[in-house]
């Protein structure tokens, strides 16, 4: 994964429409994994449409800063 905000944004813009697995660090060694499709990228956030079978809501948004600080981890499936 790139290590600058601009590089992270460009990397994700190239992968719009692909399936993604997002692992969110909740603290105290707890994690939450969400699967979906990367649908949109904006100036400071990106949106993932989540699988309805696994999640209670349709979409979730994350910031590029979360990727940079390792608050979330991304894996393309």
Z-matrix of the N, CA and C atoms (Angstrom, degrees):
N
C 1 1.449
C 2 1.532 1 107.89
N 3 1.318 2 117.31 1 137.34
C 4 1.471 3 120.96 2 178.41
C 5 1.533 4 111.54 3 -59.45
N 6 1.330 5 116.65 4 160.04
C 7 1.462 6 119.80 5 -176.16
C 8 1.529 7 114.04 6 -119.06
N 9 1.324 8 117.79 7 23.00
C 10 1.464 9 122.76 8 172.46
C 11 1.521 10 108.28 9 -134.80
N 12 1.326 11 116.90 10 148.76
C 13 1.463 12 120.77 11 -175.35
C 14 1.524 13 112.60 12 -57.46
N 15 1.319 14 117.91 13 -45.29
C 16 1.465 15 121.30 14 179.96
C 17 1.516 16 112.26 15 -62.31
N 18 1.317 17 116.66 16 -39.51
C 19 1.467 18 121.06 17 178.91
C 20 1.524 19 111.05 18 -68.15
N 21 1.332 20 116.92 19 -39.90
C 22 1.466 21 120.96 20 178.44
C 23 1.522 22 109.60 21 -62.67
N 24 1.336 23 116.91 22 -44.65
C 25 1.467 24 121.21 23 179.99
C 26 1.528 25 110.73 24 -61.76
N 27 1.321 26 117.59 25 -45.72
C 28 1.468 27 121.32 26 179.45
C 29 1.521 28 111.01 27 -63.24
N 30 1.328 29 116.71 28 -41.79
C 31 1.464 30 122.41 29 179.51
C 32 1.529 31 110.60 30 -59.61
N 33 1.341 32 116.52 31 -43.98
C 34 1.461 33 120.20 32 -179.30
C 35 1.526 34 111.89 33 -73.54
N 36 1.335 35 118.12 34 -34.85
C 37 1.467 36 120.64 35 178.06
C 38 1.525 37 111.20 36 -60.57
N 39 1.328 38 116.87 37 -34.32
C 40 1.462 39 121.06 38 179.21
C 41 1.524 40 112.11 39 -71.54
N 42 1.328 41 117.70 40 -18.34
C 43 1.457 42 121.89 41 -174.32
C 44 1.530 43 113.59 42 -110.42
N 45 1.318 44 118.32 43 15.76
C 46 1.466 45 121.23 44 177.65
C 47 1.528 46 108.90 45 -60.25
N 48 1.335 47 115.83 46 133.72
C 49 1.456 48 121.77 47 -179.60
C 50 1.517 49 113.63 48 97.78
N 51 1.314 50 117.87 49 -7.44
C 52 1.465 51 121.46 50 -179.40
C 53 1.526 52 110.75 51 -92.61
N 54 1.345 53 115.49 52 154.26
C 55 1.462 54 120.94 53 176.31
C 56 1.515 55 109.56 54 -72.13
N 57 1.339 56 115.17 55 142.59
C 58 1.456 57 120.39 56 -175.98
C 59 1.526 58 109.70 57 -140.58
N 60 1.305 59 115.68 58 148.08
C 61 1.458 60 122.99 59 173.40
C 62 1.527 61 106.76 60 -116.41
N 63 1.331 62 116.40 61 121.16
C 64 1.459 63 121.99 62 -178.71
C 65 1.527 64 108.18 63 -109.96
N 66 1.321 65 116.69 64 123.13
C 67 1.459 66 121.78 65 176.40
C 68 1.523 67 107.81 66 -106.12
N 69 1.328 68 115.60 67 117.03
C 70 1.461 69 122.03 68 -177.36
C 71 1.525 70 108.62 69 -98.53
N 72 1.333 71 116.22 70 127.96
C 73 1.465 72 121.67 71 176.98
C 74 1.531 73 107.93 72 -83.55
N 75 1.339 74 116.67 73 116.91
C 76 1.459 75 121.32 74 -177.75
C 77 1.525 76 112.99 75 -96.12
N 78 1.314 77 117.15 76 -3.17
C 79 1.457 78 120.86 77 -179.24
C 80 1.520 79 111.34 78 95.11
N 81 1.313 80 116.34 79 158.92
C 82 1.463 81 123.17 80 -179.93
C 83 1.525 82 112.62 81 50.37
N 84 1.318 83 114.58 82 44.75
C 85 1.461 84 123.04 83 176.74
C 86 1.532 85 113.56 84 62.10
N 87 1.327 86 116.81 85 25.49
C 88 1.462 87 120.97 86 176.14
C 89 1.524 88 109.24 87 -106.30
N 90 1.334 89 114.88 88 142.49
C 91 1.460 90 120.86 89 179.38
C 92 1.519 91 109.51 90 -136.22
N 93 1.313 92 115.55 91 153.58
C 94 1.463 93 122.19 92 174.47
C 95 1.518 94 106.94 93 -128.62
N 96 1.320 95 116.89 94 128.69
C 97 1.462 96 121.37 95 -178.96
C 98 1.520 97 109.18 96 -106.51
N 99 1.325 98 115.19 97 132.77
C 100 1.462 99 121.02 98 178.31
C 101 1.517 100 108.90 99 -128.79
N 102 1.326 101 116.01 100 138.40
C 103 1.464 102 121.65 101 179.55
C 104 1.521 103 109.15 102 -117.37
N 105 1.326 104 115.03 103 145.73
C 106 1.447 105 119.79 104 179.30
C 107 1.513 106 110.89 105 -179.54
N 108 1.324 107 115.40 106 -157.83
C 109 1.462 108 122.53 107 -178.63
C 110 1.529 109 108.30 108 -122.20
N 111 1.320 110 115.85 109 130.38
C 112 1.468 111 121.00 110 175.26
C 113 1.525 112 107.40 111 -70.46
N 114 1.342 113 116.94 112 114.20
C 115 1.461 114 119.43 113 -172.89
C 116 1.520 115 114.60 114 -105.86
N 117 1.338 116 117.70 115 -38.45
C 118 1.460 117 119.60 116 -175.53
C 119 1.520 118 110.64 117 -143.86
N 120 1.330 119 115.56 118 149.40
C 121 1.464 120 120.90 119 172.05
C 122 1.523 121 107.79 120 -125.90
N 123 1.312 122 115.10 121 139.00
C 124 1.457 123 122.17 122 177.97
C 125 1.518 124 109.13 123 -124.01
N 126 1.317 125 116.44 124 -173.62
C 127 1.458 126 121.13 125 -175.61
C 128 1.526 127 112.83 126 -58.53
N 129 1.326 128 117.39 127 -42.34
C 130 1.468 129 118.86 128 -176.28
C 131 1.524 130 114.51 129 -126.42
N 132 1.341 131 117.70 130 -4.02
C 133 1.467 132 120.69 131 179.49
C 134 1.520 133 110.77 132 -137.28
N 135 1.333 134 115.42 133 165.32
C 136 1.455 135 121.29 134 170.12
C 137 1.523 136 108.05 135 -133.72
N 138 1.333 137 115.95 136 153.00
C 139 1.459 138 121.88 137 -173.80
C 140 1.521 139 109.99 138 -116.03
N 141 1.336 140 114.25 139 136.17
C 142 1.457 141 121.97 140 177.83
C 143 1.525 142 107.75 141 -119.08
N 144 1.344 143 117.60 142 122.50
C 145 1.460 144 121.90 143 172.55
C 146 1.520 145 106.90 144 -82.47
N 147 1.326 146 116.19 145 121.19
C 148 1.453 147 121.86 146 -171.52
C 149 1.522 148 112.21 147 -89.63
N 150 1.344 149 115.68 148 154.90
C 151 1.460 150 121.58 149 173.75
C 152 1.521 151 108.67 150 -65.89
N 153 1.321 152 117.54 151 128.89
C 154 1.458 153 121.14 152 -178.53
C 155 1.527 154 112.52 153 -72.40
N 156 1.329 155 118.06 154 -22.81
C 157 1.461 156 121.07 155 179.37
C 158 1.525 157 111.42 156 -67.89
N 159 1.315 158 117.81 157 -32.91
C 160 1.463 159 122.22 158 -173.88
C 161 1.525 160 113.80 159 -101.49
N 162 1.320 161 118.78 160 -17.79
C 163 1.467 162 121.44 161 -172.07
C 164 1.524 163 111.42 162 -127.85
N 165 1.329 164 115.12 163 156.78
C 166 1.461 165 121.29 164 -179.51
C 167 1.524 166 113.17 165 -86.67
N 168 1.322 167 117.61 166 -13.94
C 169 1.460 168 120.39 167 -177.61
C 170 1.522 169 110.22 168 -129.81
N 171 1.338 170 115.70 169 162.00
C 172 1.464 171 122.14 170 -172.20
C 173 1.516 172 114.58 171 -76.79
N 174 1.328 173 116.83 172 -47.07
C 175 1.462 174 120.63 173 -172.60
C 176 1.521 175 110.85 174 -131.40
N 177 1.308 176 113.27 175 158.72
C 178 1.454 177 120.04 176 174.72
C 179 1.521 178 107.47 177 -143.43
N 180 1.323 179 116.60 178 144.23
C 181 1.460 180 119.33 179 178.52
C 182 1.525 181 109.61 180 -117.65
N 183 1.313 182 114.59 181 148.31
C 184 1.455 183 122.56 182 -178.20
C 185 1.521 184 108.01 183 -135.78
N 186 1.319 185 116.64 184 155.35
C 187 1.462 186 119.64 185 178.26
C 188 1.525 187 109.73 186 -100.70
N 189 1.312 188 115.02 187 156.04
C 190 1.463 189 120.48 188 176.88
C 191 1.530 190 109.85 189 -64.93
N 192 1.324 191 116.66 190 -29.14
C 193 1.460 192 121.66 191 177.59
C 194 1.533 193 111.08 192 -62.04
N 195 1.349 194 116.86 193 -35.96
C 196 1.468 195 120.50 194 177.46
C 197 1.524 196 111.25 195 -61.69
N 198 1.319 197 116.63 196 -37.51
C 199 1.467 198 121.03 197 178.08
C 200 1.525 199 109.60 198 -68.97
N 201 1.324 200 116.25 199 -43.82
C 202 1.461 201 121.50 200 -178.32
C 203 1.529 202 111.95 201 -62.58
N 204 1.336 203 116.97 202 -41.24
C 205 1.468 204 121.25 203 -177.84
C 206 1.524 205 112.72 204 -87.95
N 207 1.333 206 116.17 205 2.57
C 208 1.465 207 122.77 206 178.64
C 209 1.528 208 113.05 207 64.58
N 210 1.338 209 116.92 208 27.67
C 211 1.456 210 121.06 209 172.38
C 212 1.525 211 109.63 210 -73.78
N 213 1.342 212 115.85 211 -24.90
C 214 1.465 213 121.77 212 172.28
C 215 1.520 214 108.44 213 -133.35
N 216 1.329 215 114.98 214 153.77
C 217 1.459 216 121.14 215 175.19
C 218 1.518 217 107.88 216 -121.06
N 219 1.321 218 116.50 217 139.95
C 220 1.460 219 122.16 218 -178.91
C 221 1.515 220 110.13 219 -113.17
N 222 1.339 221 114.55 220 140.40
C 223 1.461 222 120.20 221 174.61
C 224 1.524 223 107.40 222 -142.19
N 225 1.318 224 116.33 223 122.61
C 226 1.459 225 120.08 224 178.49
C 227 1.516 226 108.78 225 -85.99
N 228 1.337 227 114.71 226 132.11
C 229 1.467 228 120.72 227 -175.47
C 230 1.508 229 110.47 228 -93.03
